[in-house]
Amino acid sequence: MRVWTLIELFRLTRAELFGLYRDIANALAAMPDSDPERPIALANLQNIRNALARPNPNFAPFSVQRFEIMQLRPNT
């Protein structure tokens, strides 16, 4: 299992984040306590919770938000 960074997670929609959370939680439930990937799964779940808690009411993907902000800036 790989570690998902917050930057990667910010690019996902709310539905994608919940789906990823469900998949990792299910994989974690099937892991033995001694599995070396267990700390990675726990870190991923924490990162997903942090991404879901970000202050963003519409949960548009990060790249779309950045594009919209760039469009609102006046050209100088």
Secondary structure, DSSP 8 states (H G I E B T S, - for coil): -----HHHHHTS-HHHHHHHHHHHHHHHHHS-TT-TTHHHHHHHHHHHHHHHTSS-SS---HHHHHHHHHHHS---
